Amino acid sequence: MENQLHALETKLAQLISISGQLRAENLKLRQELAQAQSTNRQLGDKMDIAKLRLEKLLVNLPEDVA
């Protein structure tokens, strides 16, 4: 009985340790995801600006006289 209780305590300690590690990893991944989403939004905004500038340039190009 004593051995079983000790084994259970050991497994519980391992579970608590792994749970803490997973929480820390989860937090890190959430932070990385938030940063990636922010970067993605910024790049999307830059692409929109570049698209508008290109469209403006195309409108101002002289038509090809053939």
ZAKETI-665447 format. One record per residue: x, y, z of N, C-alpha, C in turn. Coordinates in pm, 1 decimal, padded with zeros to 6 digits, always signed. Last residue first. Layout:
+----------+----------+----------+----------+----------+----------+----------+----------+----------+
|     n.px |     n.py |     n.pz |    ca.px |    ca.py |    ca.pz |     c.px |     c.py |     c.pz |
+----------+----------+----------+----------+----------+----------+----------+----------+----------+
|        X |        Y |        Z |        X |        Y |        Z |        X |        Y |        Z |
...
+----------+----------+----------+----------+----------+----------+----------+----------+----------+
This chain:
+----------+----------+----------+----------+----------+----------+----------+----------+----------+
|     n.px |     n.py |     n.pz |    ca.px |    ca.py |    ca.pz |     c.px |     c.py |     c.pz |
+----------+----------+----------+----------+----------+----------+----------+----------+----------+
| -00092.1 | +05341.4 | -08154.4 | -00045.1 | +05249.4 | -08257.4 | -00087.1 | +05291.1 | -08394.5 |
| -00005.6 | +05455.5 | -07851.1 | -00060.5 | +05503.4 | -07978.3 | -00004.8 | +05415.0 | -08088.5 |
| -00091.1 | +05358.8 | -07536.4 | -00003.3 | +05324.1 | -07648.5 | -00071.3 | +05367.9 | -07778.8 |
| -00150.4 | +05617.2 | -07301.9 | -00200.0 | +05503.8 | -07381.7 | -00106.3 | +05482.8 | -07498.8 |
| +00063.0 | +05690.2 | -07025.3 | -00000.3 | +05727.4 | -07152.4 | -00041.9 | +05602.8 | -07228.1 |
| -00028.6 | +05627.3 | -06687.9 | +00054.8 | +05592.8 | -06803.8 | -00015.1 | +05637.1 | -06931.8 |
| -00206.8 | +05671.2 | -06486.2 | -00135.1 | +05787.4 | -06536.4 | -00044.2 | +05755.7 | -06654.8 |
| -00296.5 | +05419.5 | -06423.7 | -00394.3 | +05516.4 | -06473.4 | -00322.3 | +05633.8 | -06540.0 |
| -00063.3 | +05309.0 | -06320.3 | -00120.4 | +05254.6 | -06443.9 | -00220.4 | +05352.2 | -06506.8 |
| -00033.0 | +05455.0 | -06082.4 | +00066.5 | +05466.2 | -06187.8 | +00011.1 | +05417.1 | -06321.6 |
| -00256.5 | +05360.4 | -05943.5 | -00246.1 | +05502.3 | -05975.2 | -00146.0 | +05524.3 | -06087.4 |
| -00186.9 | +05093.7 | -05913.6 | -00307.1 | +05128.0 | -05990.1 | -00303.8 | +05274.6 | -06032.5 |
| +00037.8 | +05125.0 | -05750.4 | +00052.0 | +05068.6 | -05884.7 | -00068.4 | +05103.0 | -05971.5 |
| -00084.1 | +05227.6 | -05519.0 | +00017.4 | +05307.3 | -05589.4 | +00036.1 | +05256.7 | -05731.9 |
| -00250.5 | +05015.7 | -05448.6 | -00308.7 | +05145.6 | -05483.0 | -00209.3 | +05231.9 | -05560.5 |
| -00052.5 | +04821.3 | -05393.4 | -00151.8 | +04797.6 | -05498.5 | -00213.7 | +04930.1 | -05543.5 |
| +00077.0 | +04935.9 | -05174.5 | +00151.1 | +04914.5 | -05298.9 | +00055.1 | +04894.2 | -05415.5 |
| -00132.9 | +04925.1 | -04989.6 | -00076.9 | +05054.6 | -05028.2 | -00002.3 | +05042.0 | -05161.6 |
| -00164.9 | +04647.6 | -04969.9 | -00276.5 | +04731.2 | -05014.3 | -00226.8 | +04867.1 | -05063.1 |
| +00084.7 | +04576.7 | -04865.7 | +00045.3 | +04528.1 | -04998.1 | -00069.7 | +04611.0 | -05054.3 |
| +00070.0 | +04697.4 | -04616.2 | +00171.5 | +04742.4 | -04711.7 | +00136.7 | +04697.8 | -04853.7 |
| -00136.8 | +04543.7 | -04506.2 | -00154.7 | +04687.8 | -04523.8 | -00054.9 | +04742.3 | -04625.6 |
| -00007.6 | +04296.0 | -04498.5 | -00128.6 | +04313.2 | -04578.4 | -00155.8 | +04459.7 | -04606.5 |
| +00191.4 | +04352.9 | -04312.3 | +00229.6 | +04321.0 | -04449.7 | +00110.2 | +04334.2 | -04544.2 |
| +00029.7 | +04392.2 | -04086.9 | +00115.7 | +04500.2 | -04135.7 | +00155.5 | +04476.2 | -04281.2 |
| -00086.1 | +04138.3 | -04061.0 | -00170.1 | +04256.6 | -04084.5 | -00088.3 | +04370.9 | -04142.5 |
| +00145.9 | +03987.8 | -04008.7 | +00063.8 | +03957.9 | -04125.3 | -00025.8 | +04076.2 | -04161.2 |
| +00224.3 | +04094.6 | -03764.8 | +00310.9 | +04109.5 | -03881.2 | +00232.6 | +04086.7 | -04009.4 |
| +00007.6 | +04003.5 | -03612.3 | +00034.8 | +04145.9 | -03623.9 | +00120.9 | +04173.6 | -03746.4 |
| +00041.0 | +03728.9 | -03634.4 | -00081.6 | +03790.1 | -03684.8 | -00062.8 | +03939.8 | -03703.6 |
| +00287.9 | +03699.7 | -03506.4 | +00274.6 | +03662.3 | -03647.9 | +00149.6 | +03725.2 | -03709.0 |
| +00217.5 | +03779.7 | -03246.1 | +00319.1 | +03854.3 | -03320.8 | +00307.3 | +03824.8 | -03470.0 |
| +00032.2 | +03580.6 | -03182.6 | -00009.9 | +03720.6 | -03182.8 | +00088.4 | +03805.3 | -03262.7 |
| +00202.3 | +03356.4 | -03193.8 | +00088.4 | +03368.3 | -03284.4 | +00042.2 | +03512.7 | -03294.4 |
| +00375.7 | +03411.1 | -02982.3 | +00428.7 | +03401.2 | -03117.7 | +00317.4 | +03416.4 | -03221.0 |
| +00192.1 | +03397.9 | -02771.0 | +00263.7 | +03522.8 | -02797.1 | +00320.4 | +03523.6 | -02938.9 |
| +00116.8 | +03130.6 | -02789.0 | +00014.7 | +03235.6 | -02804.7 | +00080.7 | +03369.7 | -02837.2 |
| +00360.7 | +03008.0 | -02734.4 | +00299.9 | +02991.4 | -02865.9 | +00191.7 | +03096.1 | -02891.6 |
| +00393.8 | +03083.8 | -02465.6 | +00492.8 | +03123.7 | -02565.8 | +00432.3 | +03114.9 | -02706.1 |
| +00172.1 | +02953.0 | -02352.2 | +00184.0 | +03098.7 | -02344.8 | +00280.2 | +03150.1 | -02451.0 |
| +00245.6 | +02687.6 | -02404.5 | +00122.2 | +02741.9 | -02460.7 | +00126.1 | +02894.8 | -02460.8 |
| +00472.9 | +02663.7 | -02245.7 | +00484.2 | +02649.5 | -02391.6 | +00362.5 | +02709.8 | -02460.8 |
| +00354.8 | +02693.0 | -01994.7 | +00457.6 | +02787.7 | -02038.6 | +00472.9 | +02783.1 | -02190.9 |
| +00184.4 | +02469.7 | -01994.0 | +00129.2 | +02605.0 | -01979.5 | +00228.3 | +02709.5 | -02029.9 |
| +00372.5 | +02264.6 | -02011.1 | +00277.5 | +02284.5 | -02120.1 | +00213.5 | +02422.8 | -02114.2 |
| +00498.7 | +02292.2 | -01763.8 | +00575.9 | +02308.2 | -01886.5 | +00483.2 | +02336.8 | -02005.1 |
| +00284.0 | +02234.0 | -01592.5 | +00349.8 | +02364.7 | -01587.3 | +00429.3 | +02392.6 | -01714.3 |
| +00239.5 | +01967.6 | -01664.4 | +00133.5 | +02066.6 | -01681.5 | +00192.0 | +02208.0 | -01681.5 |
| +00475.0 | +01850.4 | -01580.3 | +00444.0 | +01853.1 | -01723.4 | +00337.2 | +01957.6 | -01752.0 |
| +00440.5 | +01883.9 | -01300.1 | +00556.1 | +01939.8 | -01370.0 | +00528.4 | +01953.3 | -01519.8 |
| +00208.1 | +01738.1 | -01252.3 | +00212.6 | +01881.2 | -01219.1 | +00327.0 | +01949.1 | -01294.0 |
| +00296.5 | +01485.0 | -01330.0 | +00183.6 | +01548.1 | -01398.1 | +00182.6 | +01699.0 | -01374.3 |
| +00494.8 | +01436.7 | -01140.2 | +00529.8 | +01443.0 | -01282.1 | +00420.2 | +01515.4 | -01361.2 |
| +00335.6 | +01429.4 | -00912.5 | +00441.0 | +01531.2 | -00923.4 | +00483.3 | +01547.6 | -01068.6 |
| +00184.0 | +01203.7 | -00972.8 | +00117.6 | +01332.8 | -00956.9 | +00219.7 | +01446.4 | -00969.9 |
| +00380.1 | +01006.9 | -00969.5 | +00307.7 | +01034.3 | -01094.3 | +00238.4 | +01170.0 | -01088.7 |
| +00449.8 | +01021.0 | -00697.2 | +00549.7 | +01046.4 | -00801.3 | +00481.7 | +01082.5 | -00933.1 |
| +00209.3 | +00946.4 | -00576.8 | +00267.0 | +01078.4 | -00549.0 | +00368.6 | +01117.0 | -00656.9 |
| +00191.1 | +00684.1 | -00673.3 | +00088.6 | +00782.0 | -00708.1 | +00139.6 | +00924.6 | -00685.9 |
| +00411.8 | +00571.2 | -00548.5 | +00406.6 | +00573.5 | -00694.8 | +00304.9 | +00677.1 | -00742.8 |
| +00328.7 | +00597.4 | -00280.7 | +00450.0 | +00665.3 | -00326.4 | +00451.4 | +00677.5 | -00479.5 |
| +00108.2 | +00427.5 | -00286.5 | +00090.3 | +00568.7 | -00252.4 | +00210.3 | +00650.5 | -00300.1 |
| +00232.4 | +00186.5 | -00342.4 | +00133.5 | +00239.9 | -00435.1 | +00111.3 | +00389.4 | -00411.5 |
| +00389.5 | +00151.5 | -00113.5 | +00454.2 | +00164.8 | -00244.9 | +00358.2 | +00226.3 | -00346.9 |
| +00192.2 | +00119.4 | +00079.9 | +00283.2 | +00234.1 | +00087.8 | +00351.1 | +00260.3 | -00046.7 |
| +00082.2 | -00119.0 | +00000.0 | +00000.0 | +00000.0 | +00000.0 | +00086.8 | +00125.7 | +00000.0 |
+----------+----------+----------+----------+----------+----------+----------+----------+----------+
